[in-house]
Amino acid sequence: MIELFFVTCLSVSPTDCQDRSMLFTDITPMTCMMGAQPELAKWANEHPNWQVARWKCQMLRSAEVEA
């Protein structure tokens, strides 16, 4: 399982940030890297008060999924 992990911050308060993620079951890490920006742009359009500060694609260990 691949996780697109990203940090978002409020536009009016850049120090007020939250960790977020999207999970994908049928893609590779490289596919995640290539498709992340359009997914994040779509998320940002749906959440106009937030800005994506940083992001990364990573393998998700099964223990993290169950927690």
N, CA, C and O atoms as a Maestro MAE file, in Angstrom:
{
 s_m_m2io_version
 :::
 2.0.0
}

f_m_ct {
 s_m_title
 :::
 protein
 m_atom[268] {
  # First column is atom index #
  i_m_mmod_type
  r_m_x_coord
  r_m_y_coord
  r_m_z_coord
  i_m_residue_number
  s_m_chain_name
  s_m_pdb_residue_name
  s_m_pdb_atom_name
  i_m_atomic_number
  :::
  1 25 0.850 -1.163 0.000 1 A "MET " " N  " 7
  2 3 0.000 0.000 0.000 1 A "MET " " CA " 6
  3 2 0.906 1.240 0.000 1 A "MET " " C  " 6
  4 15 1.911 1.289 0.709 1 A "MET " " O  " 8
  5 25 0.533 2.226 -0.800 2 A "ILE " " N  " 7
  6 3 1.300 3.459 -0.923 2 A "ILE " " CA " 6
  7 2 0.514 4.595 -0.278 2 A "ILE " " C  " 6
  8 15 -0.697 4.718 -0.462 2 A "ILE " " O  " 8
  9 25 1.223 5.414 0.474 3 A "GLU " " N  " 7
  10 3 0.613 6.570 1.126 3 A "GLU " " CA " 6
  11 2 1.165 7.849 0.508 3 A "GLU " " C  " 6
  12 15 2.378 8.028 0.401 3 A "GLU " " O  " 8
  13 25 0.263 8.729 0.104 4 A "LEU " " N  " 7
  14 3 0.633 10.083 -0.259 4 A "LEU " " CA " 6
  15 2 0.429 10.907 1.002 4 A "LEU " " C  " 6
  16 15 -0.694 11.271 1.348 4 A "LEU " " O  " 8
  17 25 1.531 11.192 1.680 5 A "PHE " " N  " 7
  18 3 1.492 11.925 2.946 5 A "PHE " " CA " 6
  19 2 1.743 13.393 2.638 5 A "PHE " " C  " 6
  20 15 2.673 13.728 1.905 5 A "PHE " " O  " 8
  21 25 0.907 14.277 3.204 6 A "PHE " " N  " 7
  22 3 1.124 15.703 2.973 6 A "PHE " " CA " 6
  23 2 0.744 16.511 4.199 6 A "PHE " " C  " 6
  24 15 -0.071 16.095 5.023 6 A "PHE " " O  " 8
  25 25 1.357 17.674 4.292 7 A "VAL " " N  " 7
  26 3 1.118 18.595 5.399 7 A "VAL " " CA " 6
  27 2 0.417 19.812 4.823 7 A "VAL " " C  " 6
  28 15 0.863 20.392 3.832 7 A "VAL " " O  " 8
  29 25 -0.690 20.194 5.458 8 A "THR " " N  " 7
  30 3 -1.426 21.380 5.023 8 A "THR " " CA " 6
  31 2 -1.427 22.410 6.140 8 A "THR " " C  " 6
  32 15 -1.458 22.073 7.324 8 A "THR " " O  " 8
  33 25 -1.392 23.676 5.736 9 A "CYS " " N  " 7
  34 3 -1.412 24.780 6.699 9 A "CYS " " CA " 6
  35 2 -2.511 25.757 6.303 9 A "CYS " " C  " 6
  36 15 -2.789 25.963 5.121 9 A "CYS " " O  " 8
  37 25 -3.120 26.344 7.307 10 A "LEU " " N  " 7
  38 3 -4.151 27.351 7.044 10 A "LEU " " CA " 6
  39 2 -3.542 28.545 6.329 10 A "LEU " " C  " 6
  40 15 -2.453 28.997 6.683 10 A "LEU " " O  " 8
  41 25 -4.239 29.055 5.324 11 A "SER " " N  " 7
  42 3 -3.737 30.207 4.573 11 A "SER " " CA " 6
  43 2 -3.570 31.433 5.456 11 A "SER " " C  " 6
  44 15 -2.607 32.184 5.298 11 A "SER " " O  " 8
  45 25 -4.500 31.645 6.387 12 A "VAL " " N  " 7
  46 3 -4.454 32.833 7.237 12 A "VAL " " CA " 6
  47 2 -3.556 32.652 8.460 12 A "VAL " " C  " 6
  48 15 -3.240 33.621 9.150 12 A "VAL " " O  " 8
  49 25 -3.149 31.420 8.723 13 A "SER " " N  " 7
  50 3 -2.297 31.132 9.875 13 A "SER " " CA " 6
  51 2 -1.310 30.021 9.492 13 A "SER " " C  " 6
  52 15 -1.526 28.858 9.832 13 A "SER " " O  " 8
  53 25 -0.229 30.375 8.788 14 A "PRO " " N  " 7
  54 3 0.688 29.369 8.249 14 A "PRO " " CA " 6
  55 2 1.354 28.459 9.287 14 A "PRO " " C  " 6
  56 15 1.947 27.444 8.923 14 A "PRO " " O  " 8
  57 25 1.265 28.806 10.554 15 A "THR " " N  " 7
  58 3 1.845 27.939 11.585 15 A "THR " " CA " 6
  59 2 0.839 26.914 12.098 15 A "THR " " C  " 6
  60 15 1.204 26.026 12.869 15 A "THR " " O  " 8
  61 25 -0.426 27.025 11.681 16 A "ASP " " N  " 7
  62 3 -1.472 26.066 12.068 16 A "ASP " " CA " 6
  63 2 -1.559 25.002 10.978 16 A "ASP " " C  " 6
  64 15 -2.245 25.189 9.973 16 A "ASP " " O  " 8
  65 25 -0.858 23.881 11.183 17 A "CYS " " N  " 7
  66 3 -0.728 22.853 10.152 17 A "CYS " " CA " 6
  67 2 -1.274 21.510 10.634 17 A "CYS " " C  " 6
  68 15 -1.363 21.245 11.833 17 A "CYS " " O  " 8
  69 25 -1.637 20.672 9.660 18 A "GLN " " N  " 7
  70 3 -2.146 19.333 9.952 18 A "GLN " " CA " 6
  71 2 -1.528 18.327 8.989 18 A "GLN " " C  " 6
  72 15 -1.293 18.626 7.818 18 A "GLN " " O  " 8
  73 25 -1.269 17.121 9.510 19 A "ASP " " N  " 7
  74 3 -0.818 16.012 8.668 19 A "ASP " " CA " 6
  75 2 -2.031 15.352 8.039 19 A "ASP " " C  " 6
  76 15 -3.057 15.167 8.694 19 A "ASP " " O  " 8
  77 25 -1.911 14.998 6.769 20 A "ARG " " N  " 7
  78 3 -2.992 14.333 6.054 20 A "ARG " " CA " 6
  79 2 -2.385 13.254 5.165 20 A "ARG " " C  " 6
  80 15 -1.178 13.242 4.924 20 A "ARG " " O  " 8
  81 25 -3.226 12.356 4.684 21 A "SER " " N  " 7
  82 3 -2.715 11.350 3.753 21 A "SER " " CA " 6
  83 2 -3.825 10.783 2.891 21 A "SER " " C  " 6
  84 15 -5.005 10.837 3.238 21 A "SER " " O  " 8
  85 25 -3.415 10.242 1.765 22 A "MET " " N  " 7
  86 3 -4.285 9.483 0.869 22 A "MET " " CA " 6
  87 2 -3.632 8.126 0.694 22 A "MET " " C  " 6
  88 15 -2.414 8.040 0.539 22 A "MET " " O  " 8
  89 25 -4.420 7.074 0.716 23 A "LEU " " N  " 7
  90 3 -3.901 5.721 0.565 23 A "LEU " " CA " 6
  91 2 -4.288 5.159 -0.792 23 A "LEU " " C  " 6
  92 15 -5.408 5.345 -1.266 23 A "LEU " " O  " 8
  93 25 -3.330 4.463 -1.410 24 A "PHE " " N  " 7
  94 3 -3.548 3.834 -2.715 24 A "PHE " " CA " 6
  95 2 -3.087 2.385 -2.629 24 A "PHE " " C  " 6
  96 15 -2.025 2.096 -2.077 24 A "PHE " " O  " 8
  97 25 -3.885 1.480 -3.175 25 A "THR " " N  " 7
  98 3 -3.538 0.064 -3.089 25 A "THR " " CA " 6
  99 2 -2.963 -0.490 -4.383 25 A "THR " " C  " 6
  100 15 -2.291 -1.522 -4.357 25 A "THR " " O  " 8
  101 25 -3.200 0.148 -5.486 26 A "ASP " " N  " 7
  102 3 -2.840 -0.464 -6.767 26 A "ASP " " CA " 6
  103 2 -1.845 0.360 -7.583 26 A "ASP " " C  " 6
  104 15 -1.881 0.313 -8.813 26 A "ASP " " O  " 8
  105 25 -0.960 1.112 -6.931 27 A "ILE " " N  " 7
  106 3 0.030 1.895 -7.650 27 A "ILE " " CA " 6
  107 2 1.416 1.645 -7.057 27 A "ILE " " C  " 6
  108 15 1.554 1.120 -5.952 27 A "ILE " " O  " 8
  109 25 2.427 2.030 -7.812 28 A "THR " " N  " 7
  110 3 3.807 1.922 -7.354 28 A "THR " " CA " 6
  111 2 4.240 3.257 -6.756 28 A "THR " " C  " 6
  112 15 3.576 4.269 -6.981 28 A "THR " " O  " 8
  113 25 5.329 3.283 -6.006 29 A "PRO " " N  " 7
  114 3 5.823 4.568 -5.484 29 A "PRO " " CA " 6
  115 2 6.103 5.583 -6.608 29 A "PRO " " C  " 6
  116 15 5.838 6.773 -6.441 29 A "PRO " " O  " 8
  117 25 6.632 5.123 -7.739 30 A "MET " " N  " 7
  118 3 6.914 6.037 -8.858 30 A "MET " " CA " 6
  119 2 5.619 6.615 -9.419 30 A "MET " " C  " 6
  120 15 5.560 7.800 -9.748 30 A "MET " " O  " 8
  121 25 4.589 5.793 -9.531 31 A "THR " " N  " 7
  122 3 3.294 6.280 -10.010 31 A "THR " " CA " 6
  123 2 2.737 7.312 -9.046 31 A "THR " " C  " 6
  124 15 2.150 8.307 -9.470 31 A "THR " " O  " 8
  125 25 2.916 7.084 -7.761 32 A "CYS " " N  " 7
  126 3 2.484 8.050 -6.756 32 A "CYS " " CA " 6
  127 2 3.201 9.380 -6.956 32 A "CYS " " C  " 6
  128 15 2.574 10.440 -6.949 32 A "CYS " " O  " 8
  129 25 4.518 9.317 -7.135 33 A "MET " " N  " 7
  130 3 5.303 10.546 -7.320 33 A "MET " " CA " 6
  131 2 4.840 11.324 -8.553 33 A "MET " " C  " 6
  132 15 4.751 12.551 -8.521 33 A "MET " " O  " 8
  133 25 4.546 10.604 -9.638 34 A "MET " " N  " 7
  134 3 4.129 11.273 -10.873 34 A "MET " " CA " 6
  135 2 2.712 11.816 -10.789 34 A "MET " " C  " 6
  136 15 2.396 12.819 -11.430 34 A "MET " " O  " 8
  137 25 1.848 11.165 -10.002 35 A "GLY " " N  " 7
  138 3 0.452 11.587 -9.935 35 A "GLY " " CA " 6
  139 2 0.099 12.429 -8.731 35 A "GLY " " C  " 6
  140 15 -1.049 12.851 -8.587 35 A "GLY " " O  " 8
  141 25 1.065 12.683 -7.859 36 A "ALA " " N  " 7
  142 3 0.774 13.391 -6.614 36 A "ALA " " CA " 6
  143 2 0.320 14.828 -6.837 36 A "ALA " " C  " 6
  144 15 -0.653 15.269 -6.225 36 A "ALA " " O  " 8
  145 25 1.008 15.562 -7.703 37 A "GLN " " N  " 7
  146 3 0.669 16.976 -7.863 37 A "GLN " " CA " 6
  147 2 -0.762 17.201 -8.347 37 A "GLN " " C  " 6
  148 15 -1.433 18.084 -7.813 37 A "GLN " " O  " 8
  149 25 -1.266 16.450 -9.330 38 A "PRO " " N  " 7
  150 3 -2.676 16.638 -9.703 38 A "PRO " " CA " 6
  151 2 -3.645 16.290 -8.567 38 A "PRO " " C  " 6
  152 15 -4.653 16.972 -8.383 38 A "PRO " " O  " 8
  153 25 -3.341 15.230 -7.806 39 A "GLU " " N  " 7
  154 3 -4.196 14.872 -6.664 39 A "GLU " " CA " 6
  155 2 -4.182 15.974 -5.603 39 A "GLU " " C  " 6
  156 15 -5.224 16.320 -5.046 39 A "GLU " " O  " 8
  157 25 -3.011 16.514 -5.331 40 A "LEU " " N  " 7
  158 3 -2.902 17.576 -4.333 40 A "LEU " " CA " 6
  159 2 -3.565 18.859 -4.815 40 A "LEU " " C  " 6
  160 15 -4.163 19.580 -4.016 40 A "LEU " " O  " 8
  161 25 -3.468 19.153 -6.099 41 A "ALA " " N  " 7
  162 3 -4.139 20.334 -6.650 41 A "ALA " " CA " 6
  163 2 -5.653 20.191 -6.530 41 A "ALA " " C  " 6
  164 15 -6.351 21.150 -6.202 41 A "ALA " " O  " 8
  165 25 -6.156 18.989 -6.798 42 A "LYS " " N  " 7
  166 3 -7.597 18.735 -6.646 42 A "LYS " " CA " 6
  167 2 -8.012 18.923 -5.189 42 A "LYS " " C  " 6
  168 15 -9.037 19.546 -4.914 42 A "LYS " " O  " 8
  169 25 -7.224 18.387 -4.254 43 A "TRP " " N  " 7
  170 3 -7.526 18.535 -2.833 43 A "TRP " " CA " 6
  171 2 -7.514 20.015 -2.452 43 A "TRP " " C  " 6
  172 15 -8.408 20.479 -1.743 43 A "TRP " " O  " 8
  173 25 -6.518 20.749 -2.912 44 A "ALA " " N  " 7
  174 3 -6.399 22.175 -2.579 44 A "ALA " " CA " 6
  175 2 -7.583 22.978 -3.129 44 A "ALA " " C  " 6
  176 15 -8.054 23.912 -2.480 44 A "ALA " " O  " 8
  177 25 -8.059 22.620 -4.313 45 A "ASN " " N  " 7
  178 3 -9.229 23.306 -4.871 45 A "ASN " " CA " 6
  179 2 -10.481 23.053 -4.037 45 A "ASN " " C  " 6
  180 15 -11.351 23.918 -3.938 45 A "ASN " " O  " 8
  181 25 -10.570 21.867 -3.439 46 A "GLU " " N  " 7
  182 3 -11.725 21.525 -2.606 46 A "GLU " " CA " 6
  183 2 -11.613 22.085 -1.190 46 A "GLU " " C  " 6
  184 15 -12.598 22.095 -0.453 46 A "GLU " " O  " 8
  185 25 -10.432 22.548 -0.803 47 A "HIS " " N  " 7
  186 3 -10.175 23.082 0.537 47 A "HIS " " CA " 6
  187 2 -9.431 24.416 0.401 47 A "HIS " " C  " 6
  188 15 -8.240 24.490 0.705 47 A "HIS " " O  " 8
  189 25 -10.125 25.472 -0.056 48 A "PRO " " N  " 7
  190 3 -9.448 26.727 -0.393 48 A "PRO " " CA " 6
  191 2 -8.793 27.461 0.778 48 A "PRO " " C  " 6
  192 15 -7.950 28.329 0.552 48 A "PRO " " O  " 8
  193 25 -9.151 27.143 2.004 49 A "ASN " " N  " 7
  194 3 -8.539 27.823 3.153 49 A "ASN " " CA " 6
  195 2 -7.222 27.193 3.569 49 A "ASN " " C  " 6
  196 15 -6.563 27.688 4.484 49 A "ASN " " O  " 8
  197 25 -6.829 26.110 2.914 50 A "TRP " " N  " 7
  198 3 -5.614 25.371 3.264 50 A "TRP " " CA " 6
  199 2 -4.626 25.399 2.103 50 A "TRP " " C  " 6
  200 15 -5.017 25.471 0.938 50 A "TRP " " O  " 8
  201 25 -3.346 25.341 2.439 51 A "GLN " " N  " 7
  202 3 -2.281 25.241 1.446 51 A "GLN " " CA " 6
  203 2 -1.452 24.003 1.746 51 A "GLN " " C  " 6
  204 15 -1.191 23.690 2.908 51 A "GLN " " O  " 8
  205 25 -1.042 23.302 0.704 52 A "VAL " " N  " 7
  206 3 -0.163 22.143 0.875 52 A "VAL " " CA " 6
  207 2 1.251 22.666 1.082 52 A "VAL " " C  " 6
  208 15 1.801 23.344 0.215 52 A "VAL " " O  " 8
  209 25 1.838 22.350 2.233 53 A "ALA " " N  " 7
  210 3 3.170 22.841 2.569 53 A "ALA " " CA " 6
  211 2 4.265 21.892 2.073 53 A "ALA " " C  " 6
  212 15 5.307 22.347 1.602 53 A "ALA " " O  " 8
  213 25 4.041 20.591 2.174 54 A "ARG " " N  " 7
  214 3 5.012 19.596 1.704 54 A "ARG " " CA " 6
  215 2 4.303 18.254 1.558 54 A "ARG " " C  " 6
  216 15 3.228 18.034 2.115 54 A "ARG " " O  " 8
  217 25 4.934 17.362 0.795 55 A "TRP " " N  " 7
  218 3 4.340 16.059 0.561 55 A "TRP " " CA " 6
  219 2 5.421 15.047 0.231 55 A "TRP " " C  " 6
  220 15 6.544 15.405 -0.127 55 A "TRP " " O  " 8
  221 25 5.056 13.759 0.360 56 A "LYS " " N  " 7
  222 3 5.938 12.676 -0.050 56 A "LYS " " CA " 6
  223 2 5.109 11.411 -0.247 56 A "LYS " " C  " 6
  224 15 4.036 11.256 0.337 56 A "LYS " " O  " 8
  225 25 5.618 10.525 -1.068 57 A "CYS " " N  " 7
  226 3 5.019 9.211 -1.264 57 A "CYS " " CA " 6
  227 2 5.874 8.211 -0.493 57 A "CYS " " C  " 6
  228 15 7.103 8.279 -0.512 57 A "CYS " " O  " 8
  229 25 5.202 7.284 0.185 58 A "GLN " " N  " 7
  230 3 5.940 6.294 0.967 58 A "GLN " " CA " 6
  231 2 5.166 4.998 1.046 58 A "GLN " " C  " 6
  232 15 3.942 4.966 0.923 58 A "GLN " " O  " 8
  233 25 5.920 3.924 1.256 59 A "MET " " N  " 7
  234 3 5.302 2.617 1.488 59 A "MET " " CA " 6
  235 2 4.672 2.660 2.864 59 A "MET " " C  " 6
  236 15 5.247 3.214 3.801 59 A "MET " " O  " 8
  237 25 3.502 2.082 2.987 60 A "LEU " " N  " 7
  238 3 2.813 2.041 4.268 60 A "LEU " " CA " 6
  239 2 2.915 0.634 4.824 60 A "LEU " " C  " 6
  240 15 2.525 -0.333 4.169 60 A "LEU " " O  " 8
  241 25 3.435 0.525 6.019 61 A "ARG " " N  " 7
  242 3 3.544 -0.790 6.656 61 A "ARG " " CA " 6
  243 2 2.168 -1.216 7.142 61 A "ARG " " C  " 6
  244 15 1.361 -0.375 7.537 61 A "ARG " " O  " 8
  245 25 1.897 -2.507 7.116 62 A "SER " " N  " 7
  246 3 0.569 -3.006 7.494 62 A "SER " " CA " 6
  247 2 0.218 -2.679 8.943 62 A "SER " " C  " 6
  248 15 -0.961 -2.516 9.257 62 A "SER " " O  " 8
  249 25 1.196 -2.581 9.826 63 A "ALA " " N  " 7
  250 3 0.926 -2.236 11.235 63 A "ALA " " CA " 6
  251 2 0.374 -0.817 11.344 63 A "ALA " " C  " 6
  252 15 -0.433 -0.538 12.230 63 A "ALA " " O  " 8
  253 25 0.799 0.084 10.455 64 A "GLU " " N  " 7
  254 3 0.304 1.455 10.480 64 A "GLU " " CA " 6
  255 2 -1.134 1.531 9.986 64 A "GLU " " C  " 6
  256 15 -1.895 2.383 10.446 64 A "GLU " " O  " 8
  257 25 -1.518 0.671 9.073 65 A "VAL " " N  " 7
  258 3 -2.877 0.679 8.523 65 A "VAL " " CA " 6
  259 2 -3.871 0.260 9.602 65 A "VAL " " C  " 6
  260 15 -4.957 0.831 9.698 65 A "VAL " " O  " 8
  261 25 -3.510 -0.730 10.411 66 A "GLU " " N  " 7
  262 3 -4.424 -1.243 11.424 66 A "GLU " " CA " 6
  263 2 -4.566 -0.307 12.614 66 A "GLU " " C  " 6
  264 15 -5.568 -0.378 13.326 66 A "GLU " " O  " 8
  265 25 -3.603 0.560 12.848 67 A "ALA " " N  " 7
  266 3 -3.625 1.438 14.026 67 A "ALA " " CA " 6
  267 2 -4.673 2.520 13.919 67 A "ALA " " C  " 6
  268 15 -4.813 3.335 14.831 67 A "ALA " " O  " 8
  :::
 }
 m_bond[267] {
  # First column is bond index #
  i_m_from
  i_m_to
  i_m_order
  :::
  1 1 2 1
  2 2 3 1
  3 3 4 2
  4 3 5 1
  5 5 6 1
  6 6 7 1
  7 7 8 2
  8 7 9 1
  9 9 10 1
  10 10 11 1
  11 11 12 2
  12 11 13 1
  13 13 14 1
  14 14 15 1
  15 15 16 2
  16 15 17 1
  17 17 18 1
  18 18 19 1
  19 19 20 2
  20 19 21 1
  21 21 22 1
  22 22 23 1
  23 23 24 2
  24 23 25 1
  25 25 26 1
  26 26 27 1
  27 27 28 2
  28 27 29 1
  29 29 30 1
  30 30 31 1
  31 31 32 2
  32 31 33 1
  33 33 34 1
  34 34 35 1
  35 35 36 2
  36 35 37 1
  37 37 38 1
  38 38 39 1
  39 39 40 2
  40 39 41 1
  41 41 42 1
  42 42 43 1
  43 43 44 2
  44 43 45 1
  45 45 46 1
  46 46 47 1
  47 47 48 2
  48 47 49 1
  49 49 50 1
  50 50 51 1
  51 51 52 2
  52 51 53 1
  53 53 54 1
  54 54 55 1
  55 55 56 2
  56 55 57 1
  57 57 58 1
  58 58 59 1
  59 59 60 2
  60 59 61 1
  61 61 62 1
  62 62 63 1
  63 63 64 2
  64 63 65 1
  65 65 66 1
  66 66 67 1
  67 67 68 2
  68 67 69 1
  69 69 70 1
  70 70 71 1
  71 71 72 2
  72 71 73 1
  73 73 74 1
  74 74 75 1
  75 75 76 2
  76 75 77 1
  77 77 78 1
  78 78 79 1
  79 79 80 2
  80 79 81 1
  81 81 82 1
  82 82 83 1
  83 83 84 2
  84 83 85 1
  85 85 86 1
  86 86 87 1
  87 87 88 2
  88 87 89 1
  89 89 90 1
  90 90 91 1
  91 91 92 2
  92 91 93 1
  93 93 94 1
  94 94 95 1
  95 95 96 2
  96 95 97 1
  97 97 98 1
  98 98 99 1
  99 99 100 2
  100 99 101 1
  101 101 102 1
  102 102 103 1
  103 103 104 2
  104 103 105 1
  105 105 106 1
  106 106 107 1
  107 107 108 2
  108 107 109 1
  109 109 110 1
  110 110 111 1
  111 111 112 2
  112 111 113 1
  113 113 114 1
  114 114 115 1
  115 115 116 2
  116 115 117 1
  117 117 118 1
  118 118 119 1
  119 119 120 2
  120 119 121 1
  121 121 122 1
  122 122 123 1
  123 123 124 2
  124 123 125 1
  125 125 126 1
  126 126 127 1
  127 127 128 2
  128 127 129 1
  129 129 130 1
  130 130 131 1
  131 131 132 2
  132 131 133 1
  133 133 134 1
  134 134 135 1
  135 135 136 2
  136 135 137 1
  137 137 138 1
  138 138 139 1
  139 139 140 2
  140 139 141 1
  141 141 142 1
  142 142 143 1
  143 143 144 2
  144 143 145 1
  145 145 146 1
  146 146 147 1
  147 147 148 2
  148 147 149 1
  149 149 150 1
  150 150 151 1
  151 151 152 2
  152 151 153 1
  153 153 154 1
  154 154 155 1
  155 155 156 2
  156 155 157 1
  157 157 158 1
  158 158 159 1
  159 159 160 2
  160 159 161 1
  161 161 162 1
  162 162 163 1
  163 163 164 2
  164 163 165 1
  165 165 166 1
  166 166 167 1
  167 167 168 2
  168 167 169 1
  169 169 170 1
  170 170 171 1
  171 171 172 2
  172 171 173 1
  173 173 174 1
  174 174 175 1
  175 175 176 2
  176 175 177 1
  177 177 178 1
  178 178 179 1
  179 179 180 2
  180 179 181 1
  181 181 182 1
  182 182 183 1
  183 183 184 2
  184 183 185 1
  185 185 186 1
  186 186 187 1
  187 187 188 2
  188 187 189 1
  189 189 190 1
  190 190 191 1
  191 191 192 2
  192 191 193 1
  193 193 194 1
  194 194 195 1
  195 195 196 2
  196 195 197 1
  197 197 198 1
  198 198 199 1
  199 199 200 2
  200 199 201 1
  201 201 202 1
  202 202 203 1
  203 203 204 2
  204 203 205 1
  205 205 206 1
  206 206 207 1
  207 207 208 2
  208 207 209 1
  209 209 210 1
  210 210 211 1
  211 211 212 2
  212 211 213 1
  213 213 214 1
  214 214 215 1
  215 215 216 2
  216 215 217 1
  217 217 218 1
  218 218 219 1
  219 219 220 2
  220 219 221 1
  221 221 222 1
  222 222 223 1
  223 223 224 2
  224 223 225 1
  225 225 226 1
  226 226 227 1
  227 227 228 2
  228 227 229 1
  229 229 230 1
  230 230 231 1
  231 231 232 2
  232 231 233 1
  233 233 234 1
  234 234 235 1
  235 235 236 2
  236 235 237 1
  237 237 238 1
  238 238 239 1
  239 239 240 2
  240 239 241 1
  241 241 242 1
  242 242 243 1
  243 243 244 2
  244 243 245 1
  245 245 246 1
  246 246 247 1
  247 247 248 2
  248 247 249 1
  249 249 250 1
  250 250 251 1
  251 251 252 2
  252 251 253 1
  253 253 254 1
  254 254 255 1
  255 255 256 2
  256 255 257 1
  257 257 258 1
  258 258 259 1
  259 259 260 2
  260 259 261 1
  261 261 262 1
  262 262 263 1
  263 263 264 2
  264 263 265 1
  265 265 266 1
  266 266 267 1
  267 267 268 2
  :::
 }
}
